[in-house]
Amino acid sequence: MNVEFTLNGTAVKIDVEPRTTLADCLRHIVRKTGTHLACEHGVCGACTVIMNGDAIRSCLTLAVQASNSEITTVEGLTADETLSPLQSSFKKHNALQCGFCTPGMLTTAHALLSQEPDADEKRIREVISGNLCRCTGYIPIIEAVLDAKPFYIKQSDV
């Protein structure tokens, strides 16, 4: 099946088998390997990408469902080779250890702060609770997201 979508600001037109997941499409066809696969049941959040502004599990989404959508992966959080304010905040707060959950955490947090730039700690905890991390204990991640909020608040004022 032919599928067309925008990936990180670039138009993509590909041919996929109807059963191909968006995660497999991104990793194996488009070669955006920042999207990680772990449980492949939508439980861990490692495969989270942003589709039309919402954080979604790409392992549960078929590539054909992404037709005519805007998809953002962790690679698309910045337009250049620098770190986004959220990524910089993760680095500053040591909010990653093994790094496996990091792309899903970043895309989840980015979607949250883009929609709710004034999200409080309770809301941040609630939203990232769907992303499993076995290393950090979540506190540095929450601190990093809270620290990045001012950038999103400024962006929403524009």
Secondary structure, 3 states (H helix, E strand, C coil): CEEEEEECCEEEEEECCCCCEHHHHHHHHCCCCCCCCCCCCCCCCCCEEEECCEEEECCCCEHHHHCCCEEECHHHCCCCCCCCHHHHHHHHCCCCCCCCCHHHHHHHHHHHHHHCCCCCHHHHHHHHCCCCCCCCCCHHHHHHHHHHHHHHHHHHHC
